[in-house]
Amino acid sequence: MNRVYLDWNATAPIRPEARAAVIEALDMTGNPSSVHAEGRAARALLERARAQVLEAIGGEGYDLVFTSGATEAAALACAGRGLLGAGVEHDAVRAWIAETLPVDAAGRVGVAEPARSVLQYANSETGVVQSLPPGLAVSDMTQAFGKLPFALSETGVEMALVSAHKLGGPKGVGALLIRQGLDLAAQIRGGGQEMGRRSGTENLAGIAGFGAAAAAARRDLEAGVWEEVAELRNILEKSLEGPEDQIIFIGKSAERLPNTACFAAPGWKGETQVMAMDLAGFAISAGSACSSGKVRASRVLEAMGLGEEVAASAVRVSLGPGVTRDAVLRFAETWRAAQRRHRARAA
């Protein structure tokens, strides 16, 4: 079976440039903190990757602290600060905030106190893109980085979270970008690596892959690759529509990531759809989360006021460069056939 991967928002396939950079770094012996020649070579590779990520995100005026991923970056940025946030934030951010910010039916968040608030740039489930107010304390840019053209330095954000594996880098590495001059206490203490903000020997191979992936992602953006992906997403949604169906496209009225389609077929559980599509050779995600074997409706969609039935029946299809028109049309045909079978059984 020729499988089709349509879950890019969960993890993007690793880029060839990132794989090559990881292998190069694995062959290096030195510790980036050592002063001998081998250590200096490792340090040079680490700083090259730092420069690549900063350049790709337009991070002039920011310090970049490498972490184990966006989850750790969120903890470093948000822990103990009492930040305001909304229910549509990723769980890694929601763990540190009070859910007090209003969310409209399209998934847009209202922010009255930017300096005390955290706001994702783009939602991983719905793809909805937020308008970032100047002076925002923290923004989760994990999904937007590499898919949307923007310069961090023009957003006015104090701190931003990013992750390598969302843009074709290796898993297990991310970063927190901090406006220069901003004081931030370390959570992991020890040897004082990463400007004293995150101790521990750096994951050199992961960081090198992150840098290479960020540089490649920037080239894709400049070449208009994600505009082509957006056209495929629109073709997908059009192909799923039918006069007899009650398909709800979520966030479609708002600005979205170019690759993300989130839709619900009320009465047909999202996890059941995921399993049916998996057996048919397509990898997608449900709009529900599993924790300790427990399945519940998507908190994001419930925060948008969509109700438990819709939230529990939503799935997400997220595309990327290399996904073909033929693959998108085959998915739409397969999904609709499965939906017809479900309706027939439920009748």
VEXTIZA-149920 format. One record per residue (C-alpha): y, x, z. Coordinates in steps of 0.001 Angstrom, whole numbers, padded with zeros to 6 digits, always signed. Each point is the difference from the previous one (the first is absolute). Example, Ala and Ser with C-alpha at 12.3 -4.5 7.8 and 13.67 -1.06 7.14 Angstrom:
-004500+012300+007800+003440+001370-000660
//
This chain:
+000000+000000+000000+003453+001317-000934+001992-000758+003115+003732-000739-000091+002127+001172+002916+002811-002456+000786+000841+001026+003572+002657+002680-000531+002106-001166+002963-002888+000858+002321-000537+003446-001523+000968+001360-003392-002561+002150-001840+000714+003664+000610+002068+001641-002719-001370+003055-001827+003076+001960+001086-000685-000846+003648-003664+000934-000249+000900+003381-001517+002579+000644+002734-002509-000845+002733-002546+002423-001444+002625+002737-000263+000955-000486+003654-003615-000044+001181-000426+003467-001488+002869+001360+002129-000950+001744+003236+003275+000280+001888+001486-002238+002664+003547-001101-000957+001220+001141+003438-001321+003550-000376+002427+002769-000988-002383+002150-002052-000291-000218-003793-002710-002659+000061+002012-002117+002404+003154+000377-002063-001870-001130-003120-001232-003097+001828+003532-000673+001271+001380+000291-003527-002520-002578-001232+000900-002359+002845+003729+000296-000641-000514-000517-003716-001733-003284+000761+002798-000987+002396+002547+000633-002738-002060-001991-002514-000164-003069+002229+003699+000219+000897+000984+000322-003643-002239-002875-001087+001462-002369+002590+003600+001153-000385+000076+001240+003574+003096+002192-000024+001355+000131+003554-003374-000777+001617-002550+002061+001884-003628-000634-000910-002682+000125+002694-003579-000007-001263-002395-002251+001935-003573-001239-000272+001234-003082-001838+002514-002823+000080-001581-001437+003167+000811+003134+001974+003434+000143-001623+000618-003586+001148-000942+000885+003567+002264+003050-000041+002926-002030-001347-000430-003223+001967-001742+000605+003321+002084-000832+003040+003098-001008-001955-000208-003785+000361+000662-000573-003690+000317-003450-001523-002336-000960-002839-001752-002858-001752-003542-001267-000303-000298+001228-003587-000015+003661+001053-003167+002068-000282-002102+000042+003164+000808+003696+000510+003641-001006+000434-000529-003374+001648-001747+001752+002871+003356+001418+001100+002459-002854-000605+001036-003377+001317-000452-002629-002711+003434-001553+000077+001346+000299-003554-000110-003150-002155-002082-000161-003194+000619-002486-002815-002658-001675-002163+000240+002771-002605-000659+002689+002610+003560+001310+000255+001119+001155+003448+003402-000602+001556+001408+002989+001887+003053-000541+002226-000126+003305+001934-001097+002772-002388+000429+002794+002549-002604-001678+002237-002383-001150-002733-002967+001124-002074-000518-001444-003481-002598+000803-002622+001332+000691-003475-002923-001736-001736-002838-002069+001426-003540+001192-000645-001480-003518-000228+002617-001933-001946+001912+002827-001659+003300-001581+001092+002847+002531-000032+002622-000175+002731+003710+000751-000215+000560+002866+002442+003228-000336+001993+002047+003168+000618-000682+001662+003324-003546-001342+000289-001880+001803+002799-003416+000267-001679-001472-001016-003352-003653+000005-001007+000190+001311-003578-003735+000554-000350-000515-002489-002842+003352+000486-001724-000169+003794-000246-001297+000915-003438+000214-003545-001374+003720-000796+000232+002866+002217-001170+002249+000713+002969+001638+002857+001863-000479+000003+003754+003381+001657+000458+001698-003062-001524-001677-002564+002262+001712+000929+003256-003339-000158+001854-000278+002175+003114-003770+000579-000244-002660-000819-002595-003811+000000-000005-002094+001051-003006-003680+000679-000695-001733+002196-002573-002983-002140-000957+002140-002926-001143+001370+002058-002913-003081+001939-001019-000139+002699+002664-002775+000663+002507-000688-002220+002998+000941+001127+003492+003500+001344-000653+003446-001584+000070+003511+000731+001139+002977-001198+001980+003384+000666-001557+002809+000332+002534+003699+000106-000738+001219+003494+000856+001697+000187+003382-001979-002924+001413-001729+000793+003283-003637-001010+000275-002422+000958+002759-003424+001313-000947-003092-001985+000954-002519+002739-000780+001039+003138+001856-001372+003485-000115+000800+002813-002399+003251-001488-001259-000932-000389-003668+002032-002257-002306+003326+000936+001565-001378-000809+003451-000482-003659-000885-003741+000015-000680-002096+002805+001433-003379+001047-001351-001097+002173-002895+001050-001728-003205-002564-001600-002305+000845+002455-002774-002434-001361-002593+001117-003595+000543+003661+000966-000007-000377+001974-003231-001671-002995-001615+002775-002263+001289+002656+002175-001570-001748+000144-003356-000590-003771+000006+003647-000692+000850+001195+002197-002864-002366-001728-002432+001045-003442+001255+003634+000870-000649-000848+000970-003586-001794-003324-000485+003014-001932+001230+002325+001862-002330-002374-000642-002915+000019-003775+000611-003686-000195+000889+000528-002643+002682+001909-002244-002390-003190-000137-002059-001958-000830+003146+002418-002861+000732-000697-001452-003438-003723+000035+000763+000604-001697+003355+001911-002764-001791-002818-000376-002530-002456-000299+002870+001954-002733+001746+000493-001930-003246-003734+000226-000724-000862-001391+003428+002188-003071-000389-001472-003326-001036+001285-003590+000055-002979-001219+002032+000209+002748+002588+001832+000162+003280+000631+003717+000043+002883+001136+002172+001670+003230-001077+001535+001547+003092+003353+001784-000118+000401-000628-003724+003548-001289+000419+001118+003271+001611+000292+003523-001311-003428+001616+000257-001794+003262-000523-000882+000330-003682-003738+000066+000635-000673-002691+002605-001262-003559-000417-000804-002026+003103-001370-003493-000536-001918-002659+001873-002486-002694-000977+000080-002273+003070-003468-000819+001283-001629+003111-001472-000146+002720+002637+001574+003294-000985-002912+002075+001260-002382-002140-002075+002098+000702-003079-000042+003729+000739-003796+000011+000280-000425-002024-003202+002281+002331-001931-001678+003066+001486-003389-001207-001255+001598-000568-003412+001326+003577-000052+003619-000426+001129+001529+001514+003148+002767-002152+001525+001200-000787+003535+000138-003130+002105+003153-001157+001693-001874+000139+003289-000796+002858+002351-003261+000936+001708+000027+001442+003500-003149+000493+002068-001867-002334-002344+002550-002768+000424+001669-001501-003073+003341-001738+000254+002629-001289-002391+002700+002392-001152+002754+000412+002595+002421+000842-002813-000525-003302-001784+000067-001973+003235+003329+001655+000841+001278-001306-003338-000860-003530+001171-002791-000548-002522-002472-001413+002498-003479+001111+001020-001872-001602-002923+002106+001755-002620+000079+003245+001954-003791+000000+000337-000555-000643-003710+002337+002684-001385-001074+003093-001896+001945+002978-001288-000431+001722-003338+001882+003283-000258+000067+001945-003250+000864+003534-000968+000374+002316-002982-003216+000127-001965-000950-003635+000585-000375-001575-003436+000981-003348-001440-003653-000661-000745-000922+000604+003647+002722-002364+001220-001089-002764-002390-003669+000452+000939+000917-000279+003669+001992-003187-000588-002872-001545-001970-002535+000995+002648+002124-001281+002876+000645-003341-001690-003708-000461-000740-000815+000702+003648+002692-002429+001083-001498-002732-002198-003414+000588+001548+001523-000210+003471+001714-003298-000810-003204-001421-001425-001937+000884+003149+002762-001420+002225+000191-003286-001942
//
